[in-house]
């Protein structure tokens, strides 16, 4: 079932393999087009456990008006992703446009750098709880936390609940 909806997933080396692939596959099962964006188009990136993935486009190719949401995987990739001004710009624009922002595990680092957490309820891996709170978020130790267009989750074992909620918010925001 094709929905005419489109989500961008960010990628960099050392992504958490399940946190990249599970959400992409779940959205594709729902008929959502998922575009993988990396530093360069057509580049090979390798996850923490050796699973490769290729970018469809570069960060600078992403036009937020063409997307209904974003997925930011965890692992060590978020520490790299947040260093790209284009990534910060994408996240900030999607937030202003009230499009669905999904972040899991260490992906909260990207939201912190994009300065979109002040006054928001969030979760993440407990390892960056202090970072999330110092950025103005209220950290909650739950599998998934939804605050308007922001859907956050803790770790791989929470993926089923995370994607269920992400898809619900995407349906509300994008009418799929």
KOLMARTI-349233 format. One record per residue (C-alpha): x, y, z; residue in three letters. Coordinates in Angstrom, 3 decimals, always signed. Example, Ala and Ser with C-alpha at 12.3 -4.5 7.8 and 13.67 -1.06 7.14 Angstrom:
        X        Y        Z rest
  +12.300   -4.500   +7.800  ALA
  +13.670   -1.060   +7.140  SER
***
This chain:
        X        Y        Z rest
   +0.000   +0.000   +0.000  UNK
   +1.583   +3.274   -1.150  UNK
   +0.774   +6.282   +1.030  UNK
   +2.495   +9.138   -0.852  UNK
   +4.235   +9.943   +2.426  UNK
   +7.973  +10.383   +2.700  UNK
  +10.397  +10.201   +5.627  UNK
  +14.120  +10.915   +5.660  UNK
  +16.427   +8.740   +7.750  UNK
  +19.843  +10.106   +8.659  UNK
  +22.959   +7.972   +8.477  UNK
  +26.621   +8.096   +9.437  UNK
  +29.143   +5.416  +10.332  UNK
  +28.668   +3.529  +13.598  UNK
  +24.856   +3.780  +13.543  UNK
  +23.049   +1.258  +15.735  UNK
  +22.114   -1.339  +13.125  UNK
  +18.658   -2.216  +14.485  UNK
  +17.798   +1.423  +15.171  UNK
  +18.416   +2.276  +11.522  UNK
  +16.924   -0.763   +9.799  UNK
  +13.904   -1.660  +11.951  UNK
  +12.245   +1.777  +11.560  UNK
  +13.010   +1.907   +7.826  UNK
  +11.510   -1.534   +7.253  UNK
   +8.429   -0.828   +9.407  UNK
   +7.694   +2.394   +7.533  UNK
   +8.159   +0.683   +4.179  UNK
   +5.684   -1.982   +5.335  UNK
   +3.231   +0.891   +5.904  UNK
   +3.795   +2.137   +2.352  UNK
   +5.906   +5.128   +3.385  UNK
   +8.826   +6.074   +1.149  UNK
  +12.038   +6.272   +3.176  UNK
  +15.045   +8.180   +1.839  UNK
  +18.418   +7.666   +3.527  UNK
  +20.532  +10.840   +3.752  UNK
  +24.250  +10.884   +4.538  UNK
  +27.160  +13.246   +4.160  UNK
  +27.458  +12.164   +0.514  UNK
  +24.943  +10.586   -1.878  UNK
  +25.602   +6.950   -2.795  UNK
  +28.059   +6.511   +0.078  UNK
  +28.479   +3.240   +2.009  UNK
  +28.121   +3.527   +5.793  UNK
  +28.746   +0.719   +8.270  UNK
  +26.827   +0.132  +11.476  UNK
  +28.259   -0.781  +14.874  UNK
  +27.804   -4.464  +14.118  UNK
  +29.055   -4.352  +10.548  UNK
  +25.790   -4.101   +8.623  UNK
  +26.260   -1.698   +5.693  UNK
  +23.752   +0.804   +4.339  UNK
  +23.938   +3.275   +1.467  UNK
  +22.742   +6.850   +1.352  UNK
  +20.242   +7.830   -1.331  UNK
  +21.142  +11.513   -1.104  UNK
  +23.329  +13.958   +0.773  UNK
  +22.195  +16.096   +3.694  UNK
  +22.367  +19.161   +1.464  UNK
  +19.955  +17.490   -1.014  UNK
  +17.186  +17.217   +1.603  UNK
  +14.342  +19.661   +1.052  UNK
  +12.221  +19.544   +4.208  UNK
   +9.039  +20.533   +2.394  UNK
   +9.194  +17.159   +0.578  UNK
   +9.170  +15.139   +3.816  UNK
   +6.577  +14.265   +6.434  UNK
   +9.100  +13.210   +9.062  UNK
  +12.615  +12.192  +10.004  UNK
  +14.233   +9.238  +11.731  UNK
  +17.476   +9.625  +13.650  UNK
  +19.086   +6.317  +14.646  UNK
  +21.259   +5.895  +17.710  UNK
  +24.644   +4.295  +18.128  UNK
  +27.655   +6.554  +17.820  UNK
  +26.409   +8.105  +14.575  UNK
  +24.471  +10.930  +16.310  UNK
  +27.712  +12.361  +17.707  UNK
  +28.917  +12.670  +14.101  UNK
  +25.568  +13.748  +12.638  UNK
  +25.179  +16.732  +14.968  UNK
  +28.412  +18.233  +13.630  UNK
  +26.867  +18.886  +10.209  UNK
  +25.147  +22.290   +9.943  UNK
  +22.867  +20.785   +7.264  UNK
  +21.615  +18.147   +9.722  UNK
  +20.893  +20.760  +12.392  UNK
  +19.071  +22.865   +9.789  UNK
  +16.967  +19.874   +8.648  UNK
  +15.912  +18.999  +12.204  UNK
  +15.109  +22.606  +13.095  UNK
  +13.045  +23.156   +9.942  UNK
  +11.108  +19.899  +10.362  UNK
  +10.390  +20.843  +13.961  UNK
   +9.117  +24.315  +12.983  UNK
   +6.997  +22.663  +10.266  UNK
   +5.551  +20.304  +12.939  UNK
   +6.740  +17.233  +11.065  UNK
   +7.390  +14.003  +12.953  UNK
  +10.851  +13.721  +14.492  UNK
  +11.846  +10.251  +15.650  UNK
  +14.911   +9.796  +17.817  UNK
  +16.138   +6.735  +19.676  UNK
  +18.966   +6.031  +22.098  UNK
  +21.864   +8.490  +21.520  UNK
  +19.932  +10.282  +18.731  UNK
  +18.917  +12.795  +21.362  UNK
  +22.341  +14.366  +20.840  UNK
  +21.140  +15.628  +17.442  UNK
  +18.007  +17.173  +18.957  UNK
  +20.149  +18.756  +21.683  UNK
  +22.430  +20.353  +19.096  UNK
  +19.368  +21.494  +17.128  UNK
  +18.098  +23.153  +20.311  UNK
  +14.562  +21.731  +20.051  UNK
  +14.206  +20.085  +23.484  UNK
  +13.502  +23.033  +25.808  UNK
  +10.235  +22.398  +27.644  UNK
   +9.661  +19.029  +25.936  UNK
   +9.120  +15.581  +27.427  UNK
  +11.711  +13.135  +26.076  UNK
  +13.478   +9.866  +26.656  UNK
  +16.756   +8.383  +25.485  UNK
  +19.363   +5.930  +26.587  UNK
  +19.940   +6.679  +30.290  UNK
  +23.565   +7.483  +29.389  UNK
  +22.549  +10.883  +27.959  UNK
  +19.784  +11.685  +30.471  UNK
  +21.819  +14.580  +31.925  UNK
  +22.479  +15.952  +28.428  UNK
  +18.761  +15.874  +27.633  UNK
  +17.871  +17.619  +30.896  UNK
  +20.638  +20.203  +30.492  UNK
  +19.148  +20.997  +27.060  UNK
  +15.846  +21.831  +28.770  UNK
  +14.014  +18.552  +28.272  UNK
  +12.107  +16.652  +30.941  UNK
  +13.575  +13.148  +30.763  UNK
  +11.154  +10.281  +31.395  UNK
  +12.288   +6.658  +31.770  UNK
   +9.724   +5.053  +29.461  UNK
  +10.033   +2.955  +26.311  UNK
   +8.613   +5.753  +24.186  UNK
   +7.653   +9.355  +24.924  UNK
   +5.555  +11.478  +22.581  UNK
   +5.533  +15.260  +22.889  UNK
   +3.596  +16.755  +19.983  UNK
   +5.695  +15.959  +16.866  UNK
   +8.662  +14.538  +18.816  UNK
   +8.743  +10.774  +19.328  UNK
  +11.658   +9.529  +21.428  UNK
  +12.716   +6.097  +22.607  UNK
  +15.409   +4.519  +24.783  UNK
  +17.037   +1.513  +23.097  UNK
  +16.674   -1.379  +20.628  UNK
  +14.373   -3.446  +22.842  UNK
  +11.873   -0.562  +22.701  UNK
  +11.736   -0.495  +18.883  UNK
   +8.288   -2.141  +18.505  UNK
   +6.613   +0.436  +20.784  UNK
   +8.678   +3.278  +19.312  UNK
   +7.620   +2.524  +15.755  UNK
   +3.998   +1.925  +16.718  UNK
   +3.874   +5.430  +18.244  UNK
   +5.919   +7.006  +15.425  UNK
   +3.488   +5.609  +12.842  UNK
   +0.493   +6.821  +14.907  UNK
   +1.909  +10.368  +15.063  UNK
   +2.797  +10.248  +11.356  UNK
   -0.804   +9.275  +10.569  UNK
   -2.158  +12.136  +12.677  UNK
   +0.289  +14.699  +11.266  UNK
   +0.337  +13.481   +7.689  UNK
   -3.061  +11.755   +7.323  UNK
   -1.723   +8.488   +5.906  UNK
***
